[in-house]
Amino acid sequence: MINPSIKSVGFFYRPGNPKIAAWEKKICAWLKQKYPQVKLTEKKPQALIVLGGDGTILEAARRYLSQNPLVVGLNLGHIGFLASVRKPKDFLSGLNLLIKGKYRITERMMLAAEVKRKNKIILKTYSLNDIAVQSLLGVAEMEVGIDHQPVQYIRGTGVLVATATGSTAYNLSAHGPIVMPDIKCFIVTELMDHNVPTPSIVVKRNREIYIKISDFRERGVLSITKTGEKVDVILSSDCESAFPIKIGDEITIRRSPRLVRFAEFEPHYFFRSLQEKFAFR
């Protein structure tokens, strides 16, 4: 597929890694020599070149959500499920295809979650991979429902709500299903339930998921580093942020109205990633 050629690019990475800094310098020199018409900018780039692993790509997707650039991940981490190019030897050839418009766009759904406490919304957050509600040390009791209909009563570590993109991350570790990333859906997976195990549920994207926190033992032996607030149960977004949850809180999870756009350069890219990760032969 031939898309519009790229006129401007920006970079995103986590500072402090000399290898990443060297790649940014190398790519900038390559662009200046081969495609001098391409503008380097930090504000509203047409394409965002992300240098790093999947965690860095997740952070970039959240941070640039409102600008909606085309995300081009160059994998300098491990497997690189979210990366457009997995191997450094292919970085420049992939970017060459990008500038020429020879790429495929895949649109990924994001989650929008909010926490309500005493009828007041106290947190709104977005996630590309997953939202997890989990007890850190003990057992929590919670009700999980879809469109106001209860479907699970969990007495265990917690519950995970993932996108198809996140199906190969924490969801997979929790024995949830792998879902192709272009399928827009929710995956609800319990985490170490002490009750009779419930299989994961794949939910259509136009549904609404709720999680009600019924009870847990308040120990307060852990605390949030930044605030010092005592915490027993947390809500995490893409395994990055941690927000303390209280008894009686209700979490609502919907699809975000915005999609994240990723560039792909080779056919069957997702299946090739699976083959590398699981050593399929």
N, C-alpha and C positions, 0 to 999 in steps of 0.2 A: 504493500500500500504506500502510495506517495502522499505525504502530508505537506503542509506549508513548510518551507525551509525555515530554520531557526535564525532569528535576527538578534536575539539577546540572551545571555546566559548569566546565571549567578552561581555562587558556590555556597555549600553548607557543609560544615564538619565540626567535630569537637576538637578544640585546640589542645596542643600539648604533644601531638604525635609527629615526630620529624618525618616519618614516611608519608604521612598525609600532606604535610606542608610541601614536601618535595614534589608530590604528584600535582598539587595545585600549580606550582611554579612551572612544571613541565607542560601541563595542559594550556596554561596561559600563553607560554612561548609558542606552542604548536598552533594555537588559534591565531595569534598575531601574525605568524608566518604564512599559514595556509588560508585562513579565513579572516582577514583584517576587517571585513565589513561587519563581523559579529561583535556586538557591544557587550562589554562586561559591566554588569550592574548589580547592586544589592537591592534595588527597589523594583518590584514587579518584573522579575525576569520572565521571559517566555519559557525558558527551560531552567530548571534548578539541578545543578550537578551536585550530588551528595556523595562525599567521600567518607567511607566508613562501613560499618556493619549494619545489620538490620535494625539495631537499636537507634543508630543515628538517623536512618531513613524514617523510622517511626516518629522521632522527634521533629524532623524536618516537615513531615506531612502535617503534624499538628500545628506547628509554628506558622506555616505558610498556607494554612487552610483557606483563609479569606482571599489570598492572592491567586490561588488556583494555578500555579505553574505546572508545566509538564515535569514530573519528577524522574530524574535519570540517576539511578543508584549505581555507583562504581564500587564494587565490593572489596573492602580492605579489612573485612572481619572474617567470619568463619564460613558457613554454608552460603549465606547471601540469598535467601529465598525472595527477598524483596528487591534485590539488585537487578538492574537492567543488564549489567555485564558482571560476571562472576570472577573472571581471571584478569589480573593486571596486564598481561600480554595482549589482551583484546580491548583495552580501554580506548586507545586512540582510533582503532578501526570502528568501534561502536560509536564514538563521537562523530566520526566521519559520516556514518549513516544518519546520525541525528541531524547534523547541519544540512544535509542534502534532503531531509524529509523522508528518508526511507526507514520508517519505523511504524509500529502498530501501537495504538493507544488502548490501554485497558483501564477502565474506570472501576475503582474500588470503593465500596460502601464504608462509611465511618459510623461509629456509635455516638449517640448523644445521651449522656446520663445526667440525672439530677438527683440530689438527696433532699428529702423533705423531712423536717423535724418540727413537731408541734405545729403542723400546717404552714410552715414557712420553708421556702426553698433556700438552703444554705450552701449548696454547691452545684455548679454546672461544669461538666468536663466532657471532652471529646476523646475518642480512641479509634485507632485504625485496626488494632489487633483484638483487644479484649478489655472487658471490665470484670474485675474479680472482687468478690466480697468474701473475706475469709477471716477466721479466728487465728490469731498468731500462736497461741499456746494451748488453748482448751477447745471445748465444744461449743458451738453456737447453734441455736434453733432458729430456723427461718422458713418462711413460706414463699414459694416462687409461683407466679401466675402469669398467664398470657391473656391480655384483654379482659382483666378482672375475673378470670376463671383460674382458681388454684390448680396447679398441676404437680407440684412437688412439696413435700414437707421434709426438710432436711434437718438432721441432727448430726452435725459433723463439722468438718473444717470450713465448708462454705460452698459457694457456687460461682461458676464462671460463665459469662456471656461473651461469646466470641463472634467475630465476622468470619466469612470464608477465608479472607486473607490471614486471619489469626488462627485458622484451623491447624496449621502446621507448627504453632508455637506452644504456649502453655496448654491449650486445649488438647494437643496431641499427647503431651506428657500425662494428662489426666485421662487418657484413653478415649478421647473424643474422636469423631470421624474427621478424615481429611476431605475438604470440600474445594472444588476448583475455585480459584480466586475471583473469577468473573461472575460467579453466582452471588446474587445479593440476598443475604439471609442472615439470621441469627443462629447460633449454636449454643444451647443451654446444657452445660455439663456440671454435674454435682462434683464436689471435692471431698473425698473420703467420708461419705455418709455412713453413720453407724446404723441406719435403718437398712431395710432391704434395698440393695443397689438399684438405681433407676437409670436406664440407658439415656444417652444424650438425646436431646430433642432438636431437630432442625426446624426453624420457624420462619415463615414467610416475612419478607422485609417490611410489609405494611402493618405488622402487628406491634403491640406494645407489651413489654415485659416489666413486671414489677417484682421486687424482693422486699418482704417485710421482715424486719428483725424482731423476733419474738422474745428471745432470752439468751443470755450467756452469763457466765460467772465473771464478775468484775474483779479483776486482780490488780490491775494497774502496775504491773511490774516492768512494763516497757513504756517508752515515751517517744514522742516525735522530737527529733533532734533540734529542729529550728524553733519550735515553740515550747518544748518541755511538757506538752500535754500528754497525760497518761492515756494509754490506748490498749485495747484488748482485741477489737475487731476493726479491720480497715477496709476501705475501698481503694483499689489501685487501678490506674489507667495505663494500659500497655506496660505494666510492671515497672512504672516509673514513679509516679506520685503516690503518696499514701495519705489518705484522709481518715481520721478517726470516726468510727460509727458507734452510735449509742442504741440501747434498747428502745424499741418503738420507732426507729427510723424507717422510712420507706424509700427505696431506690427505684426510679423509673428509667427504663432504657428504651430508646427509640432509635431509628435510623436518623443520621444527620441529613439535612437537606442538601449538603454539599458532598460531592464525590472527589476522591483524589485520583489524579490522572498519572499513570505510569507509562513510560516508554519501553517497548519491547523490540528487540532487533532480530530475534531468531524464532522460527516456528516451534511450537510444542515446548516452549521455554519452561513452563511449570513442570511438565513431566520429566524433562531433563534434570531439573532440580531435585525432584523426588528420586530419580535414578541415582544421582550422586550421593544424596543423603543416606539412602537405604542400601546402596550398593546392589541395586537390582541388576541381574544378568539375563 
